[in-house]
Amino acid sequence: MKLFIREHVLLLVVQIVQFGAMLSIYWLDGYRDLPTALYSVFLGFFFLCCYLIYQFISRRRYYLRLGKPLETLDESFQTMENNPVSQALEQLLHSQYRLYQQQLTAAKLQQEQHLTFIDQWVHQMKTPLSVIELTVQNIDEPEFASIREELERMRGGLHTVLYMARLRAFEQDFHIKPVVLPRLVNEVVHDHKRLFIRNGIFPDVKAGSPGITARTDEKWLFFMLSQILGNAIKYSAAASKGGGLKIAISCYMRGADAVIEVKDQGIGIQASDLSRVFAPFFTGDNGRGLRESTGMGLYLTKEAADRLGHRLELESAVGEGTVIRIILKADP
């Protein structure tokens, strides 16, 4: 109704001015039969009201549709009244819908091509990194130790890029199955053994019952735990340049949930940063002091956990360390 009034308010103003001008002309010309003049004005307004009522009734669906936002794109194909303006609007919506679908299809194709390229590129980069790593792993010279350290950073960066690309097509890239959590924890710790040794940090693994099992995607859970453990080592090393600190990695049951907990003795996280640690590219005051921080590790971990139906808990205090828990539904 409001849209209809706004569209015809100018017509009403013009008609009022027109009737006023006609009465003024009659009055100035000496015509003094006021009842007849008012009757003619009444007839003019009567026919105007009949026209407006007809316009509103015949285009009621048209005005209601314009005043209500679309909830789905398919609603743009609803048939409106059989009048020129409604048909023109309907054709415009159809053409706009087809254009949108074409652009969306093109964008999806471009995204898939980019994802395929990143996936292939990461796998291609792994081969030369592995060759370099095999070449220098048995050489004890100090400069080769630095090369091995940089190789591990490059490998971690490649994994982050790969999983970030895979996150866009997460629904096609996960497989849920029963996973023995203590075994997975040991595999992740073993994968980080060089990082532990280089930074002088000691893992304290408490696997609890060896049969704790949860239904999850093993590959994504391995990545999530790797990101958490890598951060724990990095910030523990920053807290103690001489090493000697421990990181407790435990797996236990809490009611019907299985919990993987990583507790470090690192520098901790400031209270003002706790609400943003899972935001993309957020590094905080601690991350800005470390050149390899990208702010994407915990973001990807949180995204993967949400999509797998897991939960994350984070507790931290400056100077005391950080505790992060991955909470999964235990497999009965």
PyMOL commands that set and color helices and strands:
alter all, ss='L'
color gray80, all
select helices_A, chain A and resi 2-28+34-58+60-67+73-77+84-136+142-167+170-172+181-191+193-199+218-239+271-276+284-288+297-308
alter helices_A, ss='H'
color red, helices_A
select strands_A, chain A and resi 177-180+202-206+213-216+246-254+257-263+311-317+321-329
alter strands_A, ss='S'
color yellow, strands_A
deselect
rebuild
show_as cartoon
